[in-house]
Structure formats: structure tokens, C-alpha cells
């Protein structure tokens, strides 16, 4: 009887519309009675531990979805996936997808369009939909703080890359001094902590000096202070701010030898030597090299591949 009921309900949930499925899953009284009788019958008839795990798993799943019904967006029994949403204080709606392998959520894959990596469930001893959703909410709070930190960089620093940041891009390359760039990678889980800092540039431009000062003062980072304030303190230098005179602090383009071209800063930098280029200048340079069949230059899908004119390391120019 228990096996028949189990597969009868499985058939009911499969291949129905989202609203019908939601309504079916949230028939609390009916489902709870079925699930509990299924567990009881499985106990009495000793069908086996495997079947018991399935019954217990879905009993808990139904109860969790009952409590989260206002956030339930979609579900599919056959695909074993539940989608829930959450709204943050800024009015953005974030979607969480939980895909499992029955009869447990221990190895569930939880993804969101608001995260560039799967949700970490390692802190959950026995994952449930409710616990996973709560962890997701905590992560969203950190992501909001990370967005604030990145916004500060975009507003107060000269960002060379990315030209048009995606919401899941947590890095920025900023102009630090003439010929020296700094790549900052913010940890979305701990956005106020010291970001990963990578310097690029030549020794002649003073990159080694910047690195030594950074390592000497690295322990002075204060999470309660703004990122720009912290950087200026531990680097013992002024961070070029947005709106300052371009000719004084912006590295010149390695092709046209000027800082500002059509109101645009050099926005592409070599990850090896730190030399910067205007996108327009570098694109034209690479395309010209291709016409004379230089083997190091070409296309990779929609991206141009070529060599830095100063250190000969490979560079990639994507679409603006």
C-alpha cells in the first residue's frame, strides 16, 4: 500500500503547471497525513530503510515548503529542483535554485544568479530546504555589502577594468600611479576584509616599492574603515580619485602616448608589465598585425588575442 501511495503522489506532482504544482505541494493537511501514514506503514510493513528515507525526506521537504510558500517560485519532482526567491533591502529579487539527489540534501547543488559560485553548505550538519534558504539570506547580506564596496571603488577610483562591470564581477583594476596598476579582488563573503591585491607595472615605474610598502603595513588594515581609506593608509600614497586632472595621474596609453582619448582613459592593462592602452588603440593595433599574418595575433570567438607591445606577453581584448 505504501509503495502504491508513494508513486501515486509522485505521478500527481509530475508534468503539471507551476501553479498547479505549488498548490499540490502546499496541501498541508492532505500531504502531511499522507506522508505520516506512509512513514508509519513503512515502519509496520518493514519495507526497508531505503523507502523509509524517501518517505522521511519528502515529509520534511513538504513541511519546509509550507513555511516558505510565499517565496516558492517553481518546483519539479522529475528534475528534483526547487526555486525560491528573496528580496533584499535595495528592492532586488534574487532567485535560489536547489537541485538534489534523493533522498537527502547533503549533496544538493544550490545556485543563484546573484552568486558567481554555488552556495557553500559545509556549515550545515543536516541540510534542509529551510536551512539552505537561511544560509542563502545570510550570503545575500554579504553580497549587498560587497556591492557597496565595489560601488565605492567605481565612484572614487580610476577603474581601468572591467569597462562595464557585471554584478558577479568582484574585481577591479585601478590606476595607482604613473605606470603602476593595482588589481583588487573583493571577497563577497567578507567584503570588508583586505581584498586580494596584485600589483602590475615595471620596476622603473616603482611597482617594487609599492609592493614593499604594502607588505610592511598589511596588518594595519581596518575592516570598519572604507576600502579607499585603508588602501591610502597601508600604501602610504594618494589613490587617484575620480575627477582629478587626467594628465597628472593617469598612465599614458602605450600606443598613442596620451592619457585621455575622446574623454576615455586607457582601460586595458597588461597583467604582466602593467602597461595600459586605450581599447580603441589596442584593437586597431591587433587588427593591423593580423593583416600582416603575425602568428601571435588573431581571434578567439569574439575576443582579439595579441602581444603586449612592451613585454610581449599575451593580451586579450574583449568587447566593450
C-alpha positions, 0 to 999 in steps of 0.5 A: 500500500505504501509503495502504491501511495508513494508513486501515486503522489509522485505521478500527481506532482509530475508534468503539471503547471507551476501553479498547479504544482505549488498548490499540490505541494502546499496541501498541508493537511492532505500531504502531511497525513499522507506522508505520516501514514506512509512513514508509519506503514513503512515502519509496520510493513518493514519495507526497508530503510531505503523507502523509509528515507524517501518517505522521511525526506519528502515529509520534511521537504513538504513541511519546509515548503509550507513555511516558505510558500510565499517565496516558492517560485517553481518546483519539479519532482522529475528534475528534483529542483526547487526555486525560491526567491528573496528580496533584499533591502535595495528592492532586488529579487534574487532567485535560489535554485536547489537541485538534489539527489534523493533522498537527502540534501547533503549533496544538493547543488544550490545556485543563484544568479546573484552568486558567481559560485554555488552556495557553500553548505559545509556549515550545515550538519543536516541540510534542509530546504529551510536551512539552505534558504537561511544560509542563502539570506545570510550570503545575500547580506554579504553580497549587498555589502560587497556591492557597496564596496565595489560601488565605492571603488567605481565612484572614487577610483580610476577603474581601468577594468572591467569597462562595464562591470557585471554584478558577479564581477568582484574585481577591479583594476585601478590606476595607482600611479604613473605606470603602476596598476593595482588589481583588487579582488573583493571577497563577497563573503567578507567584503570588508576584509583586505581584498586580494591585491596584485600589483602590475607595472615595471620596476622603473615605474616603482611597482617594487616599492609599492609592493614593499610598502604594502607588505610592511603595513598589511596588518594595519588594515581596518575592516570598519574603515572604507576600502579607499581609506585603508588602501591610502593608509597601508600604501602610504600614497594618494589613490587617484580619485575620480575627477582629478586632472587626467594628465597628472595621474593617469598612465599614458596609453602605450600606443598613442602616448596620451592619457585621455582619448575622446574623454576615455582613459586607457582601460586595458592593462597588461597583467604582466608589465602593467602597461595600459592602452586605450581599447580603441588603440589596442584593437586597431593595433591587433587588427593591423598585425593580423593583416600582416599574418603575425602568428601571435595575433588573431581571434578567439570567438569574439575576443582579439588575442595579441602581444603586449607591445612592451613585454610581449606577453599575451593580451586579450581584448574583449568587447566593450 
